[in-house]
Amino acid sequence: MTKRETRILDNNQVRLVRDRLRSILPPEAKSLMKSMGINCEEIIRWLPLAQHYERTREEMGVSIKEAAKSLKVPHYRIRAIEKGHFREIRPDMLLAYTDLLGLQSWLSQWKDANPRLADKICCGGTRRRTRAPGKE
């Protein structure tokens, strides 16, 4: 299997995808997402991380069940990371899974590109904020 690179989207790319998605979603879908607390931009930002973790795990030949057993956690915790179920992601679990996959450097790059989401969901951004809040 050829290893594919997963790109971390920059702010302009995230906005482009978000705006395009908003333009094609019917009003009912937007209303449903809002009522369910689904933040489109957060999903777009998390997706590269989720895909990279899942792809890396699969390339290592490790199943979700095996990863969960190795980390001594329920398999749904691993699945939450790979599927973007934000409410189920625990920071300690994400960091342990990152270590298992050897993705510390990749997570650091992702956090640098997504400090606000990293602060909210997992483990804090690593770079000093130079922009006004809300201008991510």
Secondary structure as UniProt FT lines:
FT   HELIX           11..24
FT   HELIX           27..35
FT   TURN            36..37
FT   HELIX           40..59
FT   TURN            60..61
FT   HELIX           64..71
FT   HELIX           75..83
FT   HELIX           86..88
FT   HELIX           91..101
FT   HELIX           104..113
FT   HELIX           115..117
FT   HELIX           118..122
FT   TURN            133..134
//
